[in-house]
Amino acid sequence: LFARFPFYYEVKMAFVIWLLSPYTRGASLLYRRFLHPTLARKEKDIDAFLLRARERGYETVLRFGKRGLNLAATAAVQAATKSQGALAGRLRSFSMQDLRSLPDQA
């Protein structure tokens, strides 16, 4: 929409140079006149929003952490129960072999 205006890009570049120039201090002027008063009026609302966001973030991390730990514990228990028969068979075979290899003592 703005690109149809004549000299749009030239005016835009001049504005950016005015903002960045240390001689004109355009960005500082805009901040002091417009942005700072608005932020000062809304400071309590912004602080309350940040506090709520921090609390929600903490609760979310705890919830997902608990869920992840529950999933990991469930997976470990399921893996242990599925392989319990094979593990017990191997332990029995090792223990029987060890008992047979002992010399007989009368």
N, C-alpha and C positions, 0 to 999 in steps of 0.2 A: 504494500500500500504506500509506504513512504518513499520507495525507490522511484516512483513516478514523478515526484517533485523535482524541479530543476535544482541542481547543485546539492542534492541530498548527501552524497558521499563526501563532498568537500566540506559541507557544514558539519557533518559528523566527525570528520578528522579534526577540524578546528576545535570542536567541543572537547574531544578527547585530549588534544594538546593543551587546551585551557585547563582541564581537570588535572593533568599531570605536571604542569609547569610549576616550578618552585617560585617563580616570580609572581604569578597570578594567584596561586594557592586556591584554585577553583574548587577542588574537592573539599578542602577545609571549610571554605565558605558555605558550600552546600550542606555539609555535615552540621555546622554550627547553626545555620538558619532553619533547616527543615528536619533533619534526621534526629538530632539530639533532643529537641523539645518533644518530639513524638515518642521517642524511647523513654524519656524521663516520665511522661504521663503514663505510659504503659508498663513501667518497671515492676510494679507489684504483680500484675497479670503475667508478665514474662517469668518472674521468679516462681510463681505458683505453678505455671505450666512446666517449667524445668524440674521442679520438685516432684510433680506427678509423673513426669516422664522417667525420672530416675527410679522412683518407687516401682513403677510398672516394669521397667527394664530389669530391676533386681528380682521381682516376683517371677518374671518370665524365665530368667536364667535359672532360678531355683526349680521351677516347674519342669523345664526341659532337662535339667540335670538329674532330677529324681526319676523322670521317665526314662532317661538313658541308662541310669544305674539299674532300674528295674528290668529293662530289656536285656541288659548284659547279664544280670543275675539269672534271669529266666533261661537265657540261652545256655549259660554254663550248667545249670541244673539239668536241662534237657539233654545236653551233650553227655553229661556224666551218667544219666540214667540209660541212655541209648547204648553207651559203650560199657556199661557195668558188667554185662555177661561176658564179653570178650576179655575184659580186664581181669575178672575173677578167674576165668579159665586159665589165663596165662599165669596168674599168680599161683594157682593150684598146681599147674604143671611144673613150675619152677620149684615149688616147695617139695613136691613129691620126688622130683629128680634129685634135689639136694639131700633128701632123707635116704634115698637109695644109695647115694654115693658115699655115705658115711660108713666107715669100717665097723663090722659087728664086734661088739665087746661083750663078752660073756660075763 
